[in-house]
Amino acid sequence: MEHAEPTSADLSAAIRRGDEAVFSRLVREHQQSVFFMALRMGRGDEALARDIVQKSFLAAWRNRKSFRGDASFRTWVLRIARNQCLNELGRAWRTREQGGKDIEAHRPRDEPNDNNPLARLLRGEARTLVEQAVATLPTRQRSVATLRLYDDLSFAEIAEVCEITTNNAKVSFHHAVRNIRQFLVKQGVAA
């Protein structure tokens, strides 16, 4: 007899009641997505990204009873991770503003998702320039662009993660693309 995959409702109930095996499986499935989103939002700081992954899944475990299952587990944990990123980046910015040690970003070493045609374009020099352009975007645009370009989320999923409307996600992405294009024009790469 074959075992059917658990439904979203089954997973939600298992998470809320503290099923460690289910939660561990979901961590394994989604930790890479969380890491790469944190890496890009954190402008390439690998140590910060690893810290955010750990904090995000700990926060998800602590707040598991609040997981209603309206959104997918992936969307829910990406929202937690995005908030962790914003908190950490704000803390780092305040530290620098107060004369603390500057945090040097490291260039990401991950490979783009080969199933995503946009990600295939982000190789070599072009990839580096696009990453630099994304790093200069305002926070919301950077979040939306990262989730769309690198994690291949739909606008509805991006809206859930960023806690904005679907239309705001589309508008933010449009502005992000425009700003990326302007950055590339200034670098002499795009017309």
N, C-alpha and C positions, 0 to 999 in steps of 0.2 A: 504494500500500500504506500503510495507516494504521499509525502507531506506537502501540503499547500503552503505557500509563502504567507506569513502573517499579514493581515490587513493593516491599514493605517490605524484603525481603531484598536486592534489588538496590540500594536506597538505602543500606542499612546497609553493604553491601560497598563501594559507591562512596565513602561518607564515610570509612570506615576506611582505604581506600587513598589518600585525599587528593585526591579529584576536586573541584577548586575550583569548577567550573561547577555541579555538583550542590549543593555546600555553599552557594554564592552564591544559588542559586535557593531553597533552604530558608531562608536568612537573610531574603531578601525576603518569603517567605511568612509567616514567624513573628515578624519583628522588632516588628510592631505589638502582637501579643499579649504579647510580653515587655515592651515599653515600658509598656503599660497596667497589667500586673501590678506592675511595679516602681514605677510612679507611685502606685498605690494602696497598696502595702506601704510605700512611702517617704513616705506621708502628703502626697502632692501635690507633692513636690519634683521639678520637671521636670529640672533639671540632674543630680540624683542618678539619676533614671530613665534618662536618656540614657547616663550613665556606666555604669550597671548593664547596659544593653543591650550596650554595647561590650565590657565585661568578660566578660559571659556568652558572647557568640559567640566571643570570643578564647579563653576557657576551653574552649568546645566544640571549637574547631579544634585546640587544643593536645592535648586529650584524646580526639580523634576515634577513636583505635584502641581505646578502651575502650567505644565505642558498640556494644552487642551487637545492638540492634534488638529486644530483648524488649519495650521500650516504643516508642511512636512518637517521632519526632524532636522533635515539639512537646513532648511530656511530658518528654523528656530535657532539652531546653534550658530549659523552665520550671523544672525542678528545679534546674538550675545557676543560673538567675536568682534563684530563691527563696533559695538559699544565699548568693549574692552580696548580696542585699538584707539578709539577716540579718547578714552580716559588716559591711556598710556601716552599718547602723543601730546595731549594737553599737559600732562605732568612733565614730560620731557621739555616742552616749550617753556613752561613756567620755570623749570630748573635753569635752562639756558638764559632766560630773561633776567633771572636773579643772579647771574654770574657763575652758575654752576658749570660743570664739565660739559663740553659739547659732545653730542653723540654723533659719531661718524657712521653714515649709512654704508652698507656693503652691497655690492652689485649682486642681484639674485642669480642663482645658478640653476634654476629650474628650467625645464623644457615646456613649451606650450602644448596644449592639448591638440594633438594632430587631427582630431576629428573636427575641429573648429577651423573653418577656412580663414577667418580673421587671425586666429592665433598662428597659423602657418606663415603668415606674412611677417610676423614679429620675430624674425630670426636675424642674427648678425647685427650689422650696424643699424638697420632700420628698427629692429627690436629695441636696441639701446636708446635710440632717439625717441621712440614712442614711450618707453618707460620713463625717460627724463621728462617728456611732455606730461604724462599722467601724474608724475610726482609734483608738478607745478600747479595742478588743478586745485580749486577750492575743495574743501572736504567733501561736500555732498557729491560734486561732480566726480571726484576721484573715487569715491565709494561706488557710485553707479557705474562708472566706466570700468572699474576693476571687476565688478560682479558680472557685467555684460561681456566684456572682451575676454577675460581670462577664465571665469567660471561658467560662462555660457548660460546664465540665468535668464529667464523670461522677464519682461518688464513687471509682470504681476508678482513674480518671486522677489525681484529687486525691491518693489514697493513694500513687501512684507518685511524684508530684511532691514531696510532703511526707515521703516515706519513713515512712509509717505504714500501718496496716491499713485496709481499706475500712470496717470497722466503726468504727474510731477517727475516720475522716473524717466519717462520718455523725454520730457523737456530738459531735464538735467543731462541726459545722455546726449541730446542734440547739442546743448551748450558745450559739453565736454568735447565732443567731436570737433566742433568749431574751434575751440581753444587749442586742441591738439594740432589741428590743421594750421592755425596761426603760428604755433610754436615751430612746426616743421617748415613753414614758409620762411620764418626768421632764420632758421638754420640753413636755408637754401636747398632744402630737399623736396619741397612740394611747391606747386604753382598755384 
